[in-house]
Amino acid sequence: MADHSVVTKERFDQGFRYQDYIDQINVNKDRFQRYYDTATDVVDENDTKDFKDLMNGPGGATRVMVVGEDWCPDVYRGMPLIARIAEVSGMDLRIFPRDSHLDIMNEFLKDGQFQSIPAVVFYTEGHEYLCHWIERPALANKDMAEINNKIETEMAGQDEQTVRRARRDQINGRFPDWQKATVQELKELISKVVNK
């Protein structure tokens, strides 16, 4: 991350609120809603308490920014979960479409080079940067590699649409576990920098 962020407090405040973002997107509104509904079930009372504690402690995470695009599967699966976490904890969530805010995206590149989304960034009330999380949980990366290897082996020679559908079905089947893993990763990440 740059020493002097382009995401000033004033710029942060210009980001979309979650429902305003959803109202203006062009694709996948139904998917955003589906994953928001599942996020409602995933973020339980203990998670709510943990996120509130991480928000309210000294230097707590009270503001969260998401950089994403509506066409991206990791975004329409992940952003609703972040919205739910912000909602139950009271964090101020703001969203910036990546392609029209590349200066922001360039501060949060995956491995310093990839414009992976969603990029989720946490700040204090005074808008001090705390930490960020990118794309998907480690469990998802592991599972996706296994799914891809299995499909390549078992479905070799089948048409591309059938292969894509099978891959999507297997990924969707794993997603509830990925949501839980995301919640856990975020709690661990924030707790490392808050209430030290």
N, C-alpha and C positions, 0 to 999 in steps of 0.2 A: 504494500500500500504506500502511496506517496506521502511524503512528510506533510505537505499542505494539500489536503483533500479538496477536490472540486465540490464535494458534498458539504457545503456550509449548512448551518442551521436553517438559514433562509431557503436554500435550495431544497433541503429535505422537506420543508413545509410545503413546497410546491408539488410534491409527488401525489399521485392518485391515492385516495383511500380505497379500500378493497372493493366496495360495491360500485364506486365510481369507475374503477378500472374495469370491472366486469360489465358494466353498462355500455362501455365504449368499445369492447373488443369485437372482432369480426368473426372469429371461429372458436369452437370448442366450449361455448357457454355451458352446454349440457355436461361436459366432462368436468369443468370447474365445479359445477353444482354437485355432481356425483361424488367427487373427491372431498368437497367440503362436508357433505353428509357423512361420509365414512370417517373424516377427521373428528367430527363431533363425537363419534363413538370411541375413537382411539384416545383422545385427550381426556383422561379420567380425573377424578377429584384429587388424587395424589399428585398428578402432573400439574394440575391447576395450582395447587398449593406450592409446589416446587418452583414453578415459573413466577408466581407472585413473590415468593421469597427472594428469588434472583433479581426481581425487578425492584423490590423495596429496600434491599440492603444498601450499605454504603457503596456508592458508585454503581448502583444497580442498572440493569438493562431495561430502560424505559422506552426506548425508541428502536424500531426495526425497519430496515429498508430492504425491499426485494427488487432486484433487476431481473426482468424476464420478458418473454414474448408469448402470446396466446397460442401460437402454433406448436410450441415445444412440449412434448410429452412429460419431461421432467418438471416443467413449469405447471402444466395443468394438473399434474398429480401432486406436486409439492407445495405450490403457493397456497392452495386452500388450507393445508395443514398449518402453515405459518400464520395465515389469517385467523384460524381457530385459536392458536396459541396466543396471538396478540389479543384477541377478543376476551378470552377467559382470564388473562393476566392483567389486562389494562394497558398493554404496550401500545404506543402510537405507531401504527403501521403505515408506511408510504411505499408506493410502487412506481418504478420507472421502467418504461419499455426500453429494452436494451438498444435496439437499432436507432433510436432517436436520442440516445444518451450514451454514446460510445465513450465519452470522456469519463463517465462514472464507471462503465464496464471495465475500462482499461486499468482502473485502480484495483480491480478484484479479479484478475485473470487467474484461471486455474493453472497451477504449476508455472505461473509467471508468463504464460503464452496463449492459453486458450480462453475464448470468450464463452465459457460454459455457464449455463443458466439452469435454475435460478441461482443467483448470488444473493445470499441473505446476510445482512450486515447489522450488527447490534451496536447501539450507542447509549450513553448515559443521558440523563435529563439535560445536562449542560452540553450535549452533543459531542462528547469525547468518544472516539472510536474504542470499542471493546474487543470485538472479534468478528470473524465472518466464517460462513459455511457455504460450500458450493456444490450444486448439482443434485447429489443424491447420497444416501448413506453408504458406508463401506459394504454393508451386507448386500445392497442392491448391485454394486459393481461385481461382487463375487458371484451372486446368483445369475446375473446377466451373462457373465462369461460361461458359466455352466450351461445355461439355457441355450446359448448360441452354439456351443460345442455339441450339445445333444441334438439340436435341430439339424445342424450341418451333417451329422453322422446319420441320423435316422431318416431324414427327408431329402437326402441327396437325389438330385434329378427331378424333383417335383417342381411344379410351376411356382413362380415367385410370389404370387398372391396367396397361395395355400401356405407357403412357408411363412410369409409375413403374419398371416392370421394365427397360425400355430404359435409363433413367437409371442405375439400380442396376448393370446390367451394364457400362455404360461407366465408371462410377466404380470398380467392382471391378477392371476392367482396368487402371486407372491407379494403383491402390493400391500396388503394389510400388515404383513410383517415388516415391510420397509417403512411404513408409517410409524410403527412402534419404534423401530431402530432410529429413525430420524428424531423422534421426540427425545430418546435417550441420548443420542449424540449431541443434540442442542443443549440439553441440560448440562451434560458434562463439559462441553465447550465453554458455555457461559460461566459455569461455576469456577472454572480455572482463573477467570479474570475478575470476578465479582466477589466481594467479601473475603479478600485474601487476608 
